[in-house]
Amino acid sequence: DLLILDEWGYLPLHQEGARLLFDIISTCYETKSVIITTNIEFGRWKGFLFDEKLTAAIVDRLVHHSHMLIFTGKSYRMMNSLIK
């Protein structure tokens, strides 16, 4: 089983939405694979989850046993857009 969360943090979550997300991440923890795409570093996740303890718990579950791929440089989408 695989859960993919694309554009993580693009929109802020309400408190109940953040709690539901925590429940989903907790359910997946150590049993399912999770892929997250985001351009927001961990230290700024509280900005869209709005709860420091909840954010720490989610990050803790996601990074334990994780493989992180970090890409730097210009946006691939911007480099290949028609408007440059």
RODO-64010 format. One record per residue: chain; x, y, z of N, C-alpha, C in turn; residue number from 1; residue in three letters. Coordinates in Angstrom, 3 decimals, decimal comma. Each point is the difference from the previous one (the first is absolute). Layout:
<atoms>
<atom drenlo="A" n_X="X" n_Y="Y" n_Z="Z" ca_X="X" ca_Y="Y" ca_Z="Z" c_X="X" c_Y="Y" c_Z="Z" torse="NUM" kolza="ALA"/>
...
</atoms>
This chain:
<atoms>
<atom drenlo="A" n_X="0,834" n_Y="-1,192" n_Z="0,000" ca_X="-0,834" ca_Y="1,192" ca_Z="0,000" c_X="0,873" c_Y="1,248" c_Z="0,000" torse="1" kolza="ASP"/>
<atom drenlo="A" n_X="-0,465" n_Y="1,017" n_Z="-0,687" ca_X="0,768" ca_Y="1,229" ca_Z="-0,163" c_X="-0,917" c_Y="1,210" c_Z="0,113" torse="2" kolza="LEU"/>
<atom drenlo="A" n_X="0,420" n_Y="0,989" n_Z="0,781" ca_X="-0,696" ca_Y="1,278" ca_Z="0,121" c_X="0,907" c_Y="1,068" c_Z="-0,591" torse="3" kolza="LEU"/>
<atom drenlo="A" n_X="-0,522" n_Y="0,778" n_Z="-0,945" ca_X="0,774" ca_Y="1,081" ca_Z="-0,608" c_X="-0,664" c_Y="1,327" c_Z="0,343" torse="4" kolza="ILE"/>
<atom drenlo="A" n_X="0,769" n_Y="0,906" n_Z="0,597" ca_X="-0,466" ca_Y="1,343" ca_Z="0,343" c_X="0,805" c_Y="0,977" c_Z="-0,844" torse="5" kolza="LEU"/>
<atom drenlo="A" n_X="-0,624" n_Y="0,540" n_Z="-1,032" ca_X="0,682" ca_Y="0,876" ca_Z="-0,946" c_X="-0,251" c_Y="1,459" c_Z="0,364" torse="6" kolza="ASP"/>
<atom drenlo="A" n_X="1,007" n_Y="0,843" n_Z="-0,219" ca_X="-0,084" ca_Y="1,431" ca_Z="0,310" c_X="-0,339" c_Y="0,236" c_Z="1,471" torse="7" kolza="GLU"/>
<atom drenlo="A" n_X="0,629" n_Y="-0,777" n_Z="0,871" ca_X="-0,202" ca_Y="0,062" ca_Z="1,447" c_X="0,176" c_Y="1,422" c_Z="0,512" torse="8" kolza="TRP"/>
<atom drenlo="A" n_X="-1,004" n_Y="0,505" n_Z="0,687" ca_X="0,083" ca_Y="1,324" ca_Z="0,591" c_X="-0,434" c_Y="1,126" c_Z="-0,906" torse="9" kolza="GLY"/>
<atom drenlo="A" n_X="-0,458" n_Y="-0,331" n_Z="-1,198" ca_X="-0,435" ca_Y="1,032" ca_Z="-0,941" c_X="-1,184" c_Y="0,775" c_Z="0,568" torse="10" kolza="TYR"/>
<atom drenlo="A" n_X="-0,907" n_Y="-0,721" n_Z="0,665" ca_X="-1,148" ca_Y="0,631" ca_Z="0,650" c_X="0,032" c_Y="-0,298" c_Z="1,493" torse="11" kolza="LEU"/>
<atom drenlo="A" n_X="-0,347" n_Y="0,970" n_Z="0,839" ca_X="-0,029" ca_Y="-0,252" ca_Z="1,442" c_X="-1,156" c_Y="-0,930" c_Z="0,364" torse="12" kolza="PRO"/>
<atom drenlo="A" n_X="0,168" n_Y="-0,735" n_Z="1,092" ca_X="-1,045" ca_Y="-0,897" ca_Z="0,483" c_X="-0,682" c_Y="0,607" c_Z="1,217" torse="13" kolza="LEU"/>
<atom drenlo="A" n_X="-1,282" n_Y="-0,229" n_Z="0,116" ca_X="-0,695" ca_Y="0,370" ca_Z="1,226" c_X="0,424" c_Y="-0,980" c_Z="1,088" torse="14" kolza="HIS"/>
<atom drenlo="A" n_X="-0,285" n_Y="0,319" n_Z="1,246" ca_X="0,425" ca_Y="-0,834" ca_Z="1,127" c_X="-0,495" c_Y="-1,438" c_Z="-0,153" torse="15" kolza="GLN"/>
<atom drenlo="A" n_X="-1,256" n_Y="-0,175" n_Z="-0,361" ca_X="-0,539" ca_Y="-1,352" ca_Z="-0,150" c_X="0,669" c_Y="-0,733" c_Z="-1,167" torse="16" kolza="GLU"/>
<atom drenlo="A" n_X="0,276" n_Y="0,706" n_Z="-1,077" ca_X="0,692" ca_Y="-0,605" ca_Z="-1,128" c_X="1,399" c_Y="-0,465" c_Z="0,369" torse="17" kolza="GLY"/>
<atom drenlo="A" n_X="0,703" n_Y="0,801" n_Z="0,794" ca_X="1,342" ca_Y="-0,373" ca_Z="0,451" c_X="-0,055" c_Y="-1,235" c_Z="0,895" torse="18" kolza="ALA"/>
<atom drenlo="A" n_X="-1,009" n_Y="-0,075" n_Z="0,847" ca_X="-0,148" ca_Y="-1,187" ca_Z="0,867" c_X="-0,314" c_Y="-1,249" c_Z="-0,816" torse="19" kolza="ARG"/>
<atom drenlo="A" n_X="-0,859" n_Y="0,137" n_Z="-0,995" ca_X="-0,302" ca_Y="-1,142" ca_Z="-0,866" c_X="1,242" c_Y="-0,449" c_Z="-0,766" torse="20" kolza="LEU"/>
<atom drenlo="A" n_X="0,782" n_Y="0,956" n_Z="-0,454" ca_X="1,242" ca_Y="-0,325" ca_Z="-0,691" c_X="0,955" c_Y="-0,742" c_Z="0,931" torse="21" kolza="LEU"/>
<atom drenlo="A" n_X="0,087" n_Y="0,453" n_Z="1,249" ca_X="0,827" ca_Y="-0,697" ca_Z="0,984" c_X="-0,473" c_Y="-1,445" c_Z="0,161" torse="22" kolza="PHE"/>
<atom drenlo="A" n_X="-1,310" n_Y="-0,211" n_Z="0,078" ca_X="-0,535" ca_Y="-1,359" ca_Z="0,127" c_X="0,401" c_Y="-0,863" c_Z="-1,192" torse="23" kolza="ASP"/>
<atom drenlo="A" n_X="-0,057" n_Y="0,568" n_Z="-1,195" ca_X="0,378" ca_Y="-0,747" ca_Z="-1,203" c_X="1,487" c_Y="-0,343" c_Z="0,021" torse="24" kolza="ILE"/>
<atom drenlo="A" n_X="0,843" n_Y="0,988" n_Z="0,322" ca_X="1,450" ca_Y="-0,236" ca_Z="0,061" c_X="0,318" c_Y="-1,031" c_Z="1,077" torse="25" kolza="ILE"/>
<atom drenlo="A" n_X="-0,669" n_Y="0,088" n_Z="1,142" ca_X="0,224" ca_Y="-0,962" ca_Z="1,085" c_X="-0,407" c_Y="-1,408" c_Z="-0,414" torse="26" kolza="SER"/>
<atom drenlo="A" n_X="-1,094" n_Y="-0,110" n_Z="-0,742" ca_X="-0,449" ca_Y="-1,306" ca_Z="-0,480" c_X="1,006" c_Y="-0,597" c_Z="-0,982" torse="27" kolza="THR"/>
<atom drenlo="A" n_X="0,588" n_Y="0,839" n_Z="-0,826" ca_X="0,990" ca_Y="-0,458" ca_Z="-0,983" c_X="1,356" c_Y="-0,303" c_Z="0,629" torse="28" kolza="CYS"/>
<atom drenlo="A" n_X="0,281" n_Y="0,593" n_Z="1,152" ca_X="1,318" ca_Y="-0,091" ca_Z="0,630" c_X="0,432" c_Y="-1,453" c_Z="0,162" torse="29" kolza="TYR"/>
<atom drenlo="A" n_X="1,131" n_Y="-0,328" n_Z="-0,569" ca_X="0,654" ca_Y="-1,311" ca_Z="0,041" c_X="-0,804" c_Y="-1,118" c_Z="-0,663" torse="30" kolza="GLU"/>
<atom drenlo="A" n_X="-1,076" n_Y="0,336" n_Z="-0,715" ca_X="-0,776" ca_Y="-1,043" ca_Z="-0,677" c_X="-0,212" c_Y="0,281" c_Z="-1,486" torse="31" kolza="THR"/>
<atom drenlo="A" n_X="0,075" n_Y="1,265" n_Z="-0,399" ca_X="-0,264" ca_Y="0,376" ca_Z="-1,383" c_X="1,056" c_Y="0,996" c_Z="-0,471" torse="32" kolza="LYS"/>
<atom drenlo="A" n_X="0,127" n_Y="0,142" n_Z="-1,292" ca_X="0,935" ca_Y="0,967" ca_Z="-0,571" c_X="-0,701" c_Y="1,336" c_Z="-0,219" torse="33" kolza="SER"/>
<atom drenlo="A" n_X="0,747" n_Y="1,082" n_Z="0,242" ca_X="-0,534" ca_Y="1,349" ca_Z="-0,179" c_X="1,007" c_Y="0,796" c_Z="-0,827" torse="34" kolza="VAL"/>
<atom drenlo="A" n_X="-0,484" n_Y="0,656" n_Z="-1,046" ca_X="0,818" ca_Y="0,902" ca_Z="-0,807" c_X="-0,582" c_Y="1,396" c_Z="0,149" torse="35" kolza="ILE"/>
<atom drenlo="A" n_X="0,864" n_Y="0,962" n_Z="0,307" ca_X="-0,430" ca_Y="1,386" ca_Z="0,140" c_X="0,847" c_Y="0,863" c_Z="-0,919" torse="36" kolza="ILE"/>
<atom drenlo="A" n_X="-0,655" n_Y="0,867" n_Z="-0,760" ca_X="0,726" ca_Y="1,004" ca_Z="-0,774" c_X="-0,335" c_Y="1,361" c_Z="0,586" torse="37" kolza="THR"/>
<atom drenlo="A" n_X="1,026" n_Y="0,809" n_Z="0,213" ca_X="-0,194" ca_Y="1,329" ca_Z="0,564" c_X="1,228" c_Y="0,850" c_Z="-0,275" torse="38" kolza="THR"/>
<atom drenlo="A" n_X="-0,175" n_Y="1,286" n_Z="0,046" ca_X="1,149" ca_Y="0,898" ca_Z="-0,054" c_X="0,139" c_Y="0,745" c_Z="1,327" torse="39" kolza="ASN"/>
<atom drenlo="A" n_X="-0,639" n_Y="-0,526" n_Z="1,033" ca_X="0,014" ca_Y="0,621" ca_Z="1,329" c_X="0,822" c_Y="-0,868" c_Z="0,946" torse="40" kolza="ILE"/>
<atom drenlo="A" n_X="1,033" n_Y="0,582" n_Z="0,603" ca_X="0,832" ca_Y="-0,760" ca_Z="0,931" c_X="-0,769" c_Y="-0,273" c_Z="1,299" torse="41" kolza="GLU"/>
<atom drenlo="A" n_X="0,432" n_Y="-1,043" n_Z="0,721" ca_X="-0,696" ca_Y="-0,441" ca_Z="1,212" c_X="-0,265" c_Y="1,132" c_Z="0,991" torse="42" kolza="PHE"/>
<atom drenlo="A" n_X="0,943" n_Y="0,890" n_Z="0,168" ca_X="-0,131" ca_Y="1,083" ca_Z="0,969" c_X="-1,154" c_Y="0,951" c_Z="-0,282" torse="43" kolza="GLY"/>
<atom drenlo="A" n_X="-0,530" n_Y="-0,034" n_Z="-1,216" ca_X="-1,111" ca_Y="0,896" ca_Z="-0,361" c_X="-1,343" c_Y="-0,722" c_Z="-0,083" torse="44" kolza="ARG"/>
<atom drenlo="A" n_X="-0,042" n_Y="-1,297" n_Z="0,319" ca_X="-1,247" ca_Y="-0,750" ca_Z="-0,095" c_X="-1,049" c_Y="0,482" c_Z="0,992" torse="45" kolza="TRP"/>
<atom drenlo="A" n_X="0,442" n_Y="0,537" n_Z="1,126" ca_X="-0,960" ca_Y="0,524" ca_Z="0,978" c_X="-0,843" c_Y="1,107" c_Z="-0,625" torse="46" kolza="LYS"/>
<atom drenlo="A" n_X="0,524" n_Y="0,654" n_Z="-1,015" ca_X="-0,713" ca_Y="1,076" ca_Z="-0,667" c_X="-1,270" c_Y="-0,437" c_Z="-0,713" torse="47" kolza="GLY"/>
<atom drenlo="A" n_X="-0,106" n_Y="-1,271" n_Z="-0,383" ca_X="-1,240" ca_Y="-0,465" ca_Z="-0,635" c_X="-0,715" c_Y="-1,065" c_Z="0,821" torse="48" kolza="PHE"/>
<atom drenlo="A" n_X="0,673" n_Y="-0,523" n_Z="1,050" ca_X="-0,655" ca_Y="-0,949" ca_Z="0,904" c_X="-0,489" c_Y="0,676" c_Z="1,287" torse="49" kolza="LEU"/>
<atom drenlo="A" n_X="0,579" n_Y="1,152" n_Z="0,327" ca_X="-0,449" ca_Y="0,886" ca_Z="1,081" c_X="0,115" c_Y="-0,544" c_Z="1,420" torse="50" kolza="PHE"/>
<atom drenlo="A" n_X="0,624" n_Y="-1,137" n_Z="0,201" ca_X="0,147" ca_Y="-0,553" ca_Z="1,344" c_X="1,408" c_Y="-0,581" c_Z="0,107" torse="51" kolza="ASP"/>
<atom drenlo="A" n_X="0,806" n_Y="0,575" n_Z="0,882" ca_X="1,405" ca_Y="-0,392" ca_Z="0,094" c_X="0,178" c_Y="-1,457" c_Z="0,409" torse="52" kolza="GLU"/>
<atom drenlo="A" n_X="-0,762" n_Y="-0,470" n_Z="0,985" ca_X="0,131" ca_Y="-1,389" ca_Z="0,458" c_X="-0,486" c_Y="-0,984" c_Z="-1,061" torse="53" kolza="LYS"/>
<atom drenlo="A" n_X="-1,097" n_Y="0,328" n_Z="-0,635" ca_X="-0,526" ca_Y="-0,856" ca_Z="-1,058" c_X="0,972" c_Y="-0,065" c_Z="-1,172" torse="54" kolza="LEU"/>
<atom drenlo="A" n_X="0,561" n_Y="1,140" n_Z="-0,362" ca_X="0,988" ca_Y="0,051" ca_Z="-1,076" c_X="1,207" c_Y="-0,862" c_Z="0,339" torse="55" kolza="THR"/>
<atom drenlo="A" n_X="0,502" n_Y="0,115" n_Z="1,224" ca_X="1,157" ca_Y="-0,803" ca_Z="0,423" c_X="-0,315" c_Y="-1,487" c_Z="-0,060" torse="56" kolza="ALA"/>
<atom drenlo="A" n_X="-1,203" n_Y="-0,387" n_Z="0,399" ca_X="-0,384" ca_Y="-1,413" ca_Z="-0,020" c_X="-0,097" c_Y="-0,528" c_Z="-1,431" torse="57" kolza="ALA"/>
<atom drenlo="A" n_X="-0,547" n_Y="0,805" n_Z="-0,897" ca_X="-0,100" ca_Y="-0,414" ca_Z="-1,404" c_X="1,392" c_Y="-0,138" c_Z="-0,617" torse="58" kolza="ILE"/>
<atom drenlo="A" n_X="0,839" n_Y="1,005" n_Z="0,201" ca_X="1,364" ca_Y="-0,042" ca_Z="-0,548" c_X="0,757" c_Y="-1,197" c_Z="0,562" torse="59" kolza="VAL"/>
<atom drenlo="A" n_X="-0,132" n_Y="-0,256" n_Z="1,289" ca_X="0,683" ca_Y="-1,125" ca_Z="0,640" c_X="-0,368" c_Y="-1,319" c_Z="-0,676" torse="60" kolza="ASP"/>
<atom drenlo="A" n_X="-1,269" n_Y="-0,203" n_Z="-0,252" ca_X="-0,444" ca_Y="-1,245" ca_Z="-0,634" c_X="0,452" c_Y="-0,091" c_Z="-1,457" torse="61" kolza="ARG"/>
<atom drenlo="A" n_X="0,026" n_Y="1,137" n_Z="-0,671" ca_X="0,389" ca_Y="-0,017" ca_Z="-1,411" c_X="1,496" c_Y="-0,233" c_Z="-0,203" torse="62" kolza="LEU"/>
<atom drenlo="A" n_X="0,836" n_Y="0,576" n_Z="0,843" ca_X="1,442" ca_Y="-0,115" ca_Z="-0,237" c_X="0,598" c_Y="-1,288" c_Z="0,557" torse="63" kolza="VAL"/>
<atom drenlo="A" n_X="-0,673" n_Y="-0,644" n_Z="0,948" ca_X="0,497" ca_Y="-1,265" ca_Z="0,538" c_X="-0,062" c_Y="-1,048" c_Z="-1,111" torse="64" kolza="HIS"/>
<atom drenlo="A" n_X="1,084" n_Y="-0,644" n_Z="-0,278" ca_X="0,124" ca_Y="-1,002" ca_Z="-1,079" c_X="-0,130" c_Y="0,609" c_Z="-1,401" torse="65" kolza="HIS"/>
<atom drenlo="A" n_X="0,174" n_Y="1,306" n_Z="-0,145" ca_X="-0,251" ca_Y="0,620" ca_Z="-1,303" c_X="1,250" c_Y="0,071" c_Z="-0,872" torse="66" kolza="SER"/>
<atom drenlo="A" n_X="-0,238" n_Y="0,213" n_Z="-1,256" ca_X="1,029" ca_Y="0,321" ca_Z="-0,985" c_X="-0,425" c_Y="1,327" c_Z="-0,604" torse="67" kolza="HIS"/>
<atom drenlo="A" n_X="0,790" n_Y="1,034" n_Z="0,224" ca_X="-0,361" ca_Y="1,321" ca_Z="-0,510" c_X="0,807" c_Y="0,320" c_Z="-1,247" torse="68" kolza="MET"/>
<atom drenlo="A" n_X="-0,685" n_Y="0,465" n_Z="-1,003" ca_X="0,633" ca_Y="0,476" ca_Z="-1,226" c_X="-0,184" c_Y="1,510" c_Z="-0,022" torse="69" kolza="LEU"/>
<atom drenlo="A" n_X="1,093" n_Y="0,721" n_Z="0,054" ca_X="-0,053" ca_Y="1,455" ca_Z="0,052" c_X="0,594" c_Y="0,543" c_Z="-1,289" torse="70" kolza="ILE"/>
<atom drenlo="A" n_X="-0,791" n_Y="0,769" n_Z="-0,703" ca_X="0,425" ca_Y="0,595" ca_Z="-1,261" c_X="0,217" c_Y="1,491" c_Z="0,211" torse="71" kolza="PHE"/>
<atom drenlo="A" n_X="1,075" n_Y="0,508" n_Z="-0,552" ca_X="0,280" ca_Y="1,429" ca_Z="0,102" c_X="0,078" c_Y="0,583" c_Z="-1,402" torse="72" kolza="THR"/>
<atom drenlo="A" n_X="-0,023" n_Y="1,296" n_Z="-0,071" ca_X="0,105" ca_Y="0,653" ca_Z="-1,300" c_X="-1,315" c_Y="0,590" c_Z="-0,446" torse="73" kolza="GLY"/>
<atom drenlo="A" n_X="-0,023" n_Y="0,387" n_Z="-1,257" ca_X="-1,187" ca_Y="0,640" ca_Z="-0,561" c_X="-1,123" c_Y="-1,006" c_Z="-0,201" torse="74" kolza="LYS"/>
<atom drenlo="A" n_X="-1,204" n_Y="0,500" n_Z="0,023" ca_X="-1,187" ca_Y="-0,818" ca_Z="-0,210" c_X="0,018" c_Y="-0,613" c_Z="-1,398" torse="75" kolza="SER"/>
<atom drenlo="A" n_X="-0,194" n_Y="-1,299" n_Z="-0,071" ca_X="-0,061" ca_Y="-0,694" ca_Z="-1,285" c_X="-1,164" c_Y="0,528" c_Z="-0,829" torse="76" kolza="TYR"/>
<atom drenlo="A" n_X="-1,117" n_Y="0,271" n_Z="0,643" ca_X="-1,167" ca_Y="0,514" ca_Z="-0,716" c_X="0,278" c_Y="1,373" c_Z="-0,588" torse="77" kolza="ARG"/>
<atom drenlo="A" n_X="0,666" n_Y="0,851" n_Z="0,761" ca_X="0,300" ca_Y="1,342" ca_Z="-0,492" c_X="1,012" c_Y="-0,038" c_Z="-1,141" torse="78" kolza="MET"/>
<atom drenlo="A" n_X="0,987" n_Y="-0,880" n_Z="0,092" ca_X="1,015" ca_Y="-0,096" ca_Z="-1,049" c_X="-0,608" c_Y="-0,444" c_Z="-1,323" torse="79" kolza="MET"/>
<atom drenlo="A" n_X="-1,058" n_Y="-0,793" n_Z="0,052" ca_X="-0,609" ca_Y="-0,540" ca_Z="-1,211" c_X="-1,317" c_Y="0,669" c_Z="-0,366" torse="80" kolza="ASN"/>
<atom drenlo="A" n_X="-0,292" n_Y="1,121" n_Z="0,614" ca_X="-1,251" ca_Y="0,691" ca_Z="-0,306" c_X="0,125" c_Y="0,788" c_Z="-1,303" torse="81" kolza="SER"/>
<atom drenlo="A" n_X="-1,130" n_Y="0,339" n_Z="-0,563" ca_X="-0,009" ca_Y="0,796" ca_Z="-1,228" c_X="0,375" c_Y="1,446" c_Z="0,279" torse="82" kolza="LEU"/>
<atom drenlo="A" n_X="-0,296" n_Y="0,457" n_Z="1,215" ca_X="0,318" ca_Y="1,380" ca_Z="0,385" c_X="1,297" c_Y="-0,032" c_Z="0,793" torse="83" kolza="ILE"/>
<atom drenlo="A" n_X="1,048" n_Y="0,588" n_Z="-0,550" ca_X="1,293" ca_Y="-0,012" ca_Z="0,692" c_X="0,446" c_Y="1,400" c_Z="0,288" torse="84" kolza="LYS"/>
</atoms>
